[in-house]
């Protein structure tokens, strides 16, 4: 999963289906508005390695415990030893990041954080960060005091399971908890002790161009979360925002593309699904034919293609339901060259395979 978190098999599809279902039909008061974020727990979900997954984070405040060592601009000896193992101490974004992160690194759009926290013999470090308005990506690296491997690291785990894995990540913007999930990509053989976390891409999350980010990383087997605080600024390259507004209707599904953001670092697609006039989310799902449903539920996914039939690689995605509308945000790697048009191909996962819905396909001219 070093460069892509796209599903490739039936197990992965089922895992994603289960996770998104829980997020998709959350009540309207769970939608994320920074100024109105509820301060209450939100359920956490299990993921599978090599899958794209979303994690609805806990918004519960956790006080920093005694015995935590925080260093700003300083890397602990254990972390330094880990970083030495990276070829030429090269950027993890550049080594194993997706195409957008590699472009951001080469263009100087990333920030070197270099914060580390140590407790119970484990050091977690944040070394790089990129925020382009469409997504926040950052590098977490783990090192053990004895140099060993203390259980899981790259897999999200549940409380009570094997120690060492990431149990939860909570994000706070300017001191306020935000209802956001995160996707994780393994550093693979290029950076085996690192993971690239992507977050803040939700469709209903509206953030300023500059803010202070607090990140609480909970690790199984360690009582207190690892706390990091650093400023974040939006850095973009070659932004273009399209607002097509086109609507396609088929089998009681009304699909509208509300926004398409293109830059050299990310491509972000925002969509809305409504039903027949007056239908709420439950009625929308009931009216949609079973052939589009998996385990009785309807979940949309999208592919993006340019006019030369080059496909963009998916990085992150999330959905939320509000009254009569299902809103979705899908983030992709940037196209190698800016296309003259973008073809949006909706599909659902059915019995472990992609079932395309060509009647809802939309082509957006890029001007």
C-alpha positions in Angstrom: 0.0 0.0 0.0 3.0 2.3 -0.4 1.6 4.5 -3.1 -2.1 3.6 -3.4 -4.9 2.7 -1.1 -7.3 1.5 -3.7 -9.2 -1.8 -3.1 -8.1 -4.8 -5.1 -10.0 -7.7 -3.8 -13.4 -8.8 -2.3 -12.2 -8.8 1.3 -11.1 -5.2 1.0 -14.3 -4.2 -0.7 -16.3 -5.7 2.1 -14.3 -4.0 4.8 -14.7 -0.6 3.1 -18.4 -1.2 2.6 -18.9 -1.9 6.3 -16.9 1.1 7.4 -18.4 3.6 5.0 -22.0 2.5 5.8 -21.5 3.5 9.4 -20.2 6.9 8.4 -22.6 7.5 5.5 -25.9 7.5 7.4 -24.8 9.4 10.5 -27.3 12.0 11.7 -27.0 15.5 10.4 -25.6 16.8 13.7 -22.5 14.6 13.1 -21.6 16.6 9.9 -18.4 18.6 10.5 -18.6 22.3 10.8 -15.6 23.7 12.7 -17.6 26.2 14.7 -20.2 23.6 15.7 -18.3 20.4 16.2 -19.9 18.2 18.9 -17.6 17.3 21.8 -18.6 13.6 22.1 -17.3 10.2 21.2 -17.8 9.0 17.7 -17.4 5.3 16.9 -14.0 3.9 15.7 -13.8 1.3 12.9 -11.4 -1.5 12.1 -9.5 -1.5 8.9 -7.7 -4.2 6.9 -4.1 -3.8 5.6 -3.9 -2.8 1.9 -7.3 -1.2 2.0 -8.5 2.3 1.7 -10.3 3.0 4.9 -11.9 5.8 6.8 -11.8 6.1 10.5 -14.4 8.2 12.4 -12.2 9.5 15.2 -13.0 10.1 18.8 -13.5 13.7 19.9 -13.0 13.0 23.6 -10.4 15.2 25.2 -7.5 13.3 26.7 -5.1 15.1 29.1 -1.4 14.5 28.5 0.0 12.2 31.1 3.2 12.3 33.1 6.3 10.7 31.6 5.8 12.0 28.0 8.8 13.6 26.4 7.9 16.2 23.8 10.6 17.6 21.6 10.1 20.4 19.0 12.7 20.4 16.3 14.5 17.5 18.0 14.6 13.9 17.1 15.2 11.3 19.8 18.2 8.9 19.6 15.9 6.0 18.8 14.1 8.0 16.1 17.5 9.2 14.7 18.6 5.6 14.4 15.4 4.8 12.5 15.8 7.7 10.1 19.4 6.6 9.4 18.0 3.4 7.9 16.2 5.4 5.2 18.2 5.7 2.0 20.1 9.0 2.2 17.6 10.1 4.9 15.3 11.0 1.9 11.8 12.4 2.4 9.2 9.6 3.0 6.9 11.6 0.8 9.5 11.3 -2.0 10.3 7.7 -1.3 6.9 6.1 -1.1 4.3 8.9 -1.3 1.7 9.1 -4.1 2.4 11.2 -7.2 0.9 14.3 -5.6 3.1 14.1 -2.5 6.2 13.5 -4.6 5.3 16.6 -6.7 4.7 18.6 -3.5 8.0 17.6 -2.0 9.9 18.5 -5.1 8.1 21.9 -5.4 8.8 22.8 -1.8 5.2 22.7 -0.8 5.8 20.4 2.2 6.7 21.4 5.8 9.4 19.7 7.9 7.8 19.2 11.3 10.3 17.1 13.2 8.4 16.6 16.5 8.8 13.4 18.5 7.0 12.1 21.6 8.4 9.2 23.7 6.7 7.1 26.3 6.9 3.5 27.5 10.0 3.0 25.3 8.1 3.9 22.1 8.9 7.1 20.1 6.4 8.4 17.6 7.6 11.2 15.3 5.9 13.6 12.8 8.5 14.5 10.2 6.6 15.9 7.1 3.3 17.6 6.4 1.5 18.7 3.3 -1.8 20.6 3.1 -3.2 21.8 -0.2 -6.8 22.5 0.8 -8.1 19.2 -0.5 -6.2 17.0 2.0 -3.7 17.0 4.8 -1.0 14.3 4.5 1.7 13.7 7.1 4.3 11.1 8.0 4.3 9.2 11.3 7.4 7.1 12.2 7.7 4.7 15.1 10.9 3.6 16.9 11.4 1.2 19.8 14.0 1.9 22.5 15.4 -1.6 22.2 15.2 -1.5 18.4 12.6 -4.3 18.3 9.2 -4.5 16.8 6.5 -4.1 19.4 3.4 -5.6 17.8 1.3 -4.1 15.1 2.0 -0.6 13.8 0.5 -0.1 10.3 -2.8 -1.8 11.0 -5.5 0.1 12.9 -6.5 -2.1 15.9 -9.2 -2.2 18.5 -8.8 -1.7 22.2 -7.8 -5.0 23.9 -6.0 -6.3 20.8 -2.3 -6.7 20.2 -0.2 -3.9 21.6 1.7 -1.4 19.4 -0.9 -0.6 16.7 -2.6 2.8 16.1 -5.9 2.6 17.8 -7.2 6.1 17.1 -6.1 9.5 15.8 -8.0 12.6 17.0 -7.5 15.9 15.2 -8.2 19.4 16.6 -8.2 22.6 14.6 -7.5 25.8 16.6 -8.3 23.8 19.7 -11.7 22.4 18.4 -12.1 18.7 17.7 -13.2 18.0 14.2 -15.2 15.0 13.0 -12.8 13.6 10.5 -11.4 10.2 9.6 -8.0 9.3 8.2 -6.6 7.0 5.6 -3.2 5.3 6.1 -0.6 4.1 3.6 2.3 1.9 4.6 5.8 3.0 3.9 6.6 -0.5 2.6 10.1 -1.5 2.1 11.2 2.0 1.4 10.2 3.3 4.9 9.1 0.2 6.9 8.8 2.1 10.2 6.7 4.9 8.7 3.1 5.4 7.7 1.5 8.3 5.6 -1.7 9.5 7.2 -4.2 11.5 5.1 -7.1 13.4 6.7 -9.2 16.6 6.6 -10.7 15.8 3.2 -14.4 15.6 4.3 -17.0 17.3 2.2 -18.5 19.2 5.1 -15.3 20.3 6.7 -14.5 23.9 6.1 -11.1 25.0 7.3 -9.2 28.3 7.2 -6.1 28.5 5.0 -3.9 28.7 8.2 -4.6 27.0 11.5 -3.0 25.3 14.5 -3.4 21.5 14.4 -3.3 19.3 17.5 -3.1 15.5 16.8 -3.6 12.9 19.5 -2.3 9.4 18.4 -3.5 6.6 20.5 -1.4 3.4 20.5 -2.7 0.1 21.9 -1.0 -0.9 25.2 0.0 2.7 26.0 -2.3 4.6 28.4 -1.8 8.2 27.1 -2.0 9.4 23.5 1.0 10.8 21.8 0.3 14.6 21.4 1.6 16.8 18.6 1.0 20.4 17.9 2.1 22.4 14.9 0.8 25.1 12.5 -0.6 24.2 9.1 -0.7 26.5 6.1 -2.3 25.8 2.8 0.2 25.4 0.0 -1.0 24.8 -3.5 0.4 24.7 -7.1 -1.7 25.4 -10.2 -5.1 25.5 -8.6 -8.2 25.2 -10.8 -11.7 24.9 -9.4 -14.6 23.7 -11.6 -18.3 23.9 -10.5 -20.1 21.8 -13.2 -23.5 21.4 -11.4 -24.5 18.8 -14.0 -27.2 16.3 -12.9 -27.7 12.8 -14.2 -30.7 10.7 -13.2 -31.1 6.9 -13.4 -33.0 4.3 -11.4 -34.1 6.9 -8.8 -30.6 8.1 -8.3 -30.0 11.8 -8.9 -26.2 12.4 -9.2 -24.8 16.0 -9.2 -21.1 17.0 -9.5 -20.9 20.0 -7.2 -17.1 20.7 -7.4 -14.0 19.5 -9.0 -10.6 20.8 -7.7 -7.4 20.3 -9.7 -3.9 21.1 -8.6 -0.4 19.6 -9.1 -0.8 17.8 -5.7 -4.4 16.5 -5.6 -7.6 16.1 -7.6 -10.8 16.3 -5.5 -14.3 15.4 -6.6 -17.3 16.6 -4.6 -20.7 15.0 -5.4 -24.3 14.9 -4.1 -26.9 12.1 -4.5 -30.5 12.8 -4.0 -33.6 10.8 -4.8 -37.1 11.4 -6.1 -38.7 14.7 -5.0 -39.2 14.8 -1.2 -37.3 11.6 -0.6 -35.1 11.4 2.5 -32.0 9.3 2.8 -33.9 6.2 3.9 -36.4 6.6 1.0 -33.5 7.1 -1.4 -31.9 3.8 -0.5 -35.2 2.0 -0.5 -36.0 3.2 -4.0 -32.7 2.2 -5.5 -32.8 -1.3 -7.1 -31.1 -4.1 -5.3 -28.7 -4.7 -8.1 -26.8 -1.7 -6.9 -26.7 -2.7 -3.3 -24.2 -4.7 -1.3 -25.6 -6.3 1.9 -28.7 -4.3 1.4 -27.0 -0.9 1.3 -26.0 1.5 -1.5 -22.5 3.0 -1.6 -21.1 5.0 -4.5 -17.5 5.1 -5.7 -15.9 7.0 -8.6 -13.2 6.6 -11.1 -11.7 9.6 -12.8 -10.2 9.4 -16.3 -8.7 12.0 -18.6 -9.4 12.4 -22.3 -6.5 10.0 -23.1 -8.0 7.3 -20.8 -5.4 7.7 -18.1 -7.0 6.9 -14.7 -6.3 8.9 -11.6 -5.4 6.9 -8.5 -7.7 7.2 -5.5 -6.1 8.4 -2.3 -9.0 9.0 0.1 -12.8 9.2 0.3 -15.6 9.9 2.7 -19.4 10.2 2.7 -22.0 11.8 4.9 -25.8 11.9 4.9 -27.9 15.0 5.8 -31.7 15.1 5.4 -32.3 14.5 1.7 -28.8 14.5 0.4 -25.8 12.1 0.5 -22.6 14.1 0.1 -19.3 12.6 -0.9 -15.7 13.7 -1.1 -13.2 11.7 -3.2 -9.5 12.6 -3.4 -7.2 11.3 -6.1 -3.6 11.7 -7.2 -3.2 14.5 -9.7 -3.2 13.8 -13.4 0.3 13.8 -14.9 -0.8 16.6 -17.3 -3.8 18.8 -17.0 -6.5 17.1 -19.1 -8.9 18.9 -21.5 -11.8 17.0 -20.0 -12.4 14.6 -17.1 -14.7 11.6 -17.3 -16.4 10.7 -14.0 -17.4 7.0 -13.9 -19.6 6.0 -11.0 -19.7 2.4 -9.7 -20.7 0.3 -6.8 -19.0 -2.8 -5.4 -21.2 -5.9 -6.0 -20.1 -9.3 -4.9 -16.5 -8.3 -4.9 -16.5 -6.7 -8.3 -17.1 -3.2 -9.7 -20.5 -2.6 -11.2 -20.4 0.5 -13.4 -23.4 2.7 -13.9 -22.8 4.2 -17.4 -26.2 6.1 -17.3 -24.7 8.3 -14.6 -21.3 8.9 -16.2 -20.4 12.6 -16.5 -17.8 14.3 -18.6 -16.5 17.7 -17.3 -14.7 20.0 -19.7 -11.5 21.5 -18.1 -11.3 25.2 -19.0 
